[in-house]
Amino acid sequence: MLRLGAIANELSRSTERAFTMAQEWGLSEIELHTVWEKNIEMLNNGEVGRLKDLLHKHQLHLCCLSSTVFLRCHLDDRDEPIEWHTSFLSIDGRYAEHLHALERCLAIATELEAPMVRIFGFWRTGPTLEETFQEAAERIRPGIRMAEAAGIPLALENCPHTYFDWGTAIAIEAGILNNEEISKVLSQMKINVKQSGAPSIGLTVYPPYPEEVLGKNVSPPYHYQNGGDWTWFGGRMIQQLIANGFVEEAYTLAKPMFDRVLENNGFYEWYKMDGTPEGSANFKGSAGVLAKSIAMFQAWAQQHK
């Protein structure tokens, strides 16, 4: 069931006003990034207690504690300030300081009964290479162990300023999800595809945002990024399924993507629910992920003759 919510500081800079607005609009969920002009991970115990009382008063459920851990953090831990010309509040500092902030955020999440904590994938200063993922994965693992000990999942933000900008598939590539968790994610993807009627696991959002929520100037349900089917996204997942031993599932799920390229004689950007292609027919993102997937299938076949 889709439960409506909002990011508090995007409703109002005043936390109390944001909570009041959410309650007046009938929202049940709230995401917290900044509170009283402070990053959530910087709150002291007294402020956490006050925040807990406010959530209860306004009958709001905390859906995510959105830290900025590992956003303005160099992967190589260099002692060099990161320029940040935006009103988006974020912590800075070196790797150890970010780990300490995550530990604090997990303690706050436990107290406020938050189901997850957001983190980022390190400040991007160059191309994303295979060795970059391996280094980033090693850097994130201590945080994962802390989260596992607290019993709180970490949500990796797909932020373009960082090395990890592709959501679930990149979380798998970074080693954040184990095979049991990959299997659960895959099962949910299959359910979403079946329930939506999407052509493939390239389905971007399910359920899509209703038009009355987003407004008429945003893509309607099942169009473009609001529930359209993108090979560019689905293909990245195919690659990670192959890499983690889910080869049979990957082949079955990739087949609709290959078939529609042949049927439509092009690498289109995205597809409607009825399979109608949309956007450029020469989209390099689609061609690239499928080409790499083919190479990975062939490499696996050679190894398992």
C-alpha angles and dihedrals in degrees: 000000000000111000116195121229144148143216104259100219091050089060094049140339085233108081093205091050092047091053091048091051092049091051093047090052093050096248118156101187131063131185119207125210103145128017123189090351092305131108110255093243091058097061118119123224094265092053091048090054091049090049091051090054091050093051090052092046093053094040093238128153117215107233098179140004101218108205124176093223113152093008100105091028125112115231091221090047093236115173094240126124117243113225111232114181099180140092089240104114116225139161122247134193138099129310097272091051091052091050089052090050090052091051089053092046092052090052090051091047090053092051093047094040093238112174095215145008124221121227134172135229106245128277112293114234100157145001120321105247132174091257089051090060092048093051092045091048090054090049093051097046096081088055090049090053090050090050093047090052089051092045092234123125121229118230113211111217114224093223121167091218090065139060093251108064104143106073120217098009091052091046087057092046090051091054095246093126122056123212094268090054092045089054091052092048091048092050091053091048090054091049091050092051092049095046095044097041090232118166094233147352087277085094104134103201133011125215092023120226111269115245091238089060099047099031133232096290092066127072112282120237115302094012127115111322093350096081101320118142113250123188087197089067100034093049092059089056091050090056093053093047089056092046092052099046101264090120099141092049090045092053093049093048094044095052096080089052093052093043094055092051089058094040094051097032094229149071099251124192098235144344137227121234091266091054096257109152119234136188127015117357089211100053107159092203091064094043093048098051092046093048091051091046090053091050090051092049090050093048091050091049091052091052093049102045 
